[in-house]
Structures are given as structure tokens and as C-alpha cells.
Amino acid sequence: MGYDFEKTHEHILESALKSFSSVGFRASSIRQICRDAGVTNGAFYAHFDSKEDLFAKLVEPTVNEFFSLFSSEKERYMQVHSAEDIIPSLQQSFFSDELMIHFIYEHEAIFRLLLTASGGTPYEDFPAKLIEAEKSGTRSFFEQCLPYIAKPENLSENLGNQCSAMIVHTVFDCLLNGKKEADTIRETQLASEFCLEGLRAVLGL
């Protein structure tokens, strides 16, 4: 039987996902991953440069696709031209979270890996990077809103940061606690509504 490069590649990735998910990146060994995949260590290095490279190949496509979707969704609510635009834009921002949650649950194994087993890799700060991206988008949004806010003196960077972090933590906490997608969407909507009503009152929207 001839050597099937693609099938071997997939077997190594599947074995790596199981190993990383079970014991984490640091405790996983190339030797054990190869043994579980039914390949030699030599075959491994025909596909990956290192254990770090293997982890990157496993998660990078999903991470890149996620941030691309994140950016495109956030662009949809960034244009504000009057006070009347602010609440609908915020609602659009909050409700777009449902699409992001759906993507996360479609790739649940990879996101669990990123959240619980990526220590020692460049991806261990994935949640922090997402929160910072969310904060950055929120800051840009409120800069546009500033001329139309009734109580601009109440607008602070910390206010937007807290809302951004709350939404991200809600999604990931639900995922890690085993909640189903529909329940996570509901919990995130409640957190979003909480933030929205608070912003209405504090900023005079």
C-alpha cells in the first residue's frame, strides 16, 4: 500500500487534538502523538517542524477565520451619524454575537483547546487578544458617538472595556461550563441587554 500523505497528515492532527485536549500542550509528546496516529517520528517531521508547529497548524485556520468574521461583523455597526444611530448600532453589535457564538460551537473542540490547553504556545493569550480587539472596536465606536451623547462626561474608556470583557467572558464561561449553544446565546443576550440598558442610563442615550 502506498504512502498517503494527506491521510497521514490528518491522522497526526487528530491524534494531536486528542492529546492536547487531554493533557495540554506542555505535557503532550510527539512520540505519543505519533504512536496514537500509527506513524513514525520520522513521518511526523515530514509534516510538521515541531510540536509548536503542529499546534499552530491545528488551531490557526480556525483562529484566522474567527477573527475575519469578527472584523466583518464589527464593521457593520461602526458608522454613526446622529444620536438616533447609536442604539440600533449597539443592538446590532450585541446581536451579531449570535453569529460568533454559532461559529465557536461549530469549532468547539478547537476553542476548548485554545481556552484550556494552549499554555506554552503563542495562542495561550487568545482570550486576552479577543477582549482587546473587542475593547478597541468599542473605543472606536464611542469616539464616533461622542458628539451625539447627552452625557459625554460619563463616557470613560473603562466603561466600554467592562462591557467588552463581560460579553467575551460570558461566552467562554458558558462554553467551558458545558452549556448548549442556545443557552450560551441566551446568556450572552442577557449580558448584552444589561450593558445596553446601563449605557442608556449613564450616557443619556
N, C-alpha and C positions, 0 to 999 in steps of 0.2 A: 504494500500500500504506500502510495507516495505521500510526501510531506505536504500537509495542508497549512499554509502559513496563516491564513485568516482564522481557521478553526482553532489552531494553537493559540493565536493571539487572544481570541475570545475566551478560551479555557483559562488562560492565565488571568485575565481580567475578572472572570467570575470567581476564581479561587481567591484572588486578592480582595475582592469585595467581601467575601465571607470572612477572611482572616482579619482584615482591618476592622470590620464591623464587630467581630467577636472580641478581639484583644487590643485593638487600637493600632495605629501606625508604628509606634515605637517598638511594641512587643512582637509585631509580626516579623517573620523571617522569610527571606527569599527561598531558602531551602524548603521550608514547609509549604509555601505557596506553590512551588514547583512540584513538590510531591503530591499535593492535593489535585493539581492540574494534570498530573500524569506526564510531566515533561522534565527534561534535564535542566540543570543550571545553565549549561551551555546554550540550550534552546532559549532560555529566558533572555540572555544577553543579545540574542539575535532580534529581540523585540523591544527591549527596554534597556536604558543605560544604567538604571539603578532602581532601588526601591522608591526613592523620591520621584523619579520619572514615571514609574508605574502608578503611583498615587495620582500624580498630575494627569496622566492620560485617562485615568478612571473618572476624575471629577471635573476636569477643565471644560469639556464640551457643555456640560450642564450649567456650570457656573457662568460661562460666556453667554449662553443662550438666556439664562435668567437675567443677567444684567442688561442685555439688549432689550428684553421685554420690559424690564423695569424702566429703562430710559425712555422707551417709546410711550409707555403709559403715562409717565410723569410729564412728558411734553404736552399731553392733551389738556392739561389744566393750567398751564403756565401763563396764558395770556389773560390779563385783567385790564379792562379799560374804563371801568366805573365801579361804584360801590355795589351795584346790582350783580356784578360778575363774581363777587368774592364767594358768597355762599354756594352757588352752583359749582364753582370751580373746586371748592373744598369738598363738596359732596362727590364730585367726580373723582377726586383724588382718593377719598376714602373708599368709594365703591369699586375703584379699579383694583383694590386689594384682593377682591374675589378672584380675579384672573391670575394674580400672582400666587394665591393660595392653591388654585387648581394646578398650576404648573408645579408647585412644590410637591403636591400629593401625587402627581404623575411621576415624579422622580424621587419618591420618598426615601428609598434606600440611600441615594447619593446625599440627600440633605441630612439624613441621620448621621451619615459618615462625617460630613462636614462639621456637624454640631457636637459630636461625641467622640470621634476617633481621629481627628486631624492634628492632634498635638504633635509637634515636631516637624510639621510641614508648613510651607508658605500659606496654606489655607486655614490655619488654625484661627486666624483673625477674621474669618469670613463674616460672622455676625457683626463684629465691630465695623467692618467695611460697609456692610449694608446699612447699618444705623447711620454711619457718617454720610453715605450717599443720600439717605432719606433726609437727614438734617440739612444737607446742602441744598436739596431741592426745596425744602420748606423755607429756608432763609431767602432763596431767590424769589420764591413766590411772595413772601411778605414784603420784600423790598418793592415789588410792583404794586402791592396793595396799600402801601403806606400813605399815599395821597388821599385815599378814599376811606381810611379807617377813622371812626368817630373819636376813638380814644388812643391815638398813636403813642401817648406817653406810657401806655401799659404794654406796648409791644417790646418784648425783650428776646434776645437770642435764646435764652434759657427756656422761655415759654414754648417756642417751636421745637426745641430739642427734646423737651419732655414728651410732647405729643408724638414725635417721630419715634423715639425709643419705646414708648408704650405700645405702639402698634406692632413694631417688629418683635418685641418680646412676647406679646400676646400670641402671635402666630407660632413662634418657635416653641413656646411653653406648651401650647396645645398639641403640637406635633409630638414633642418628646413625652407628653403625658398620655399618648395613645388615643387622643380624640379623633373622631372621624372628620373627614373633610367638611361636611355640612356643619358640624358643631364648631369647628375652627372658624369657618366663615361667620357663623352667628356670633361667636365670642369677639371676633375682630370687628364686626359691625357695631356691637355694643360699645367696645372701646373707642371706635371712631365717633359714634354719636356722643359719647361722653366728652371727648375732646372738642367736637364741633359746638356743643352747647356751651362749654366753658369758654371757648373763643368768642362766641356770640356775645356773652355777657361781659367778658373782660375787655374786649376791643370795641364794643358797641356796634356790632355788625347787624 
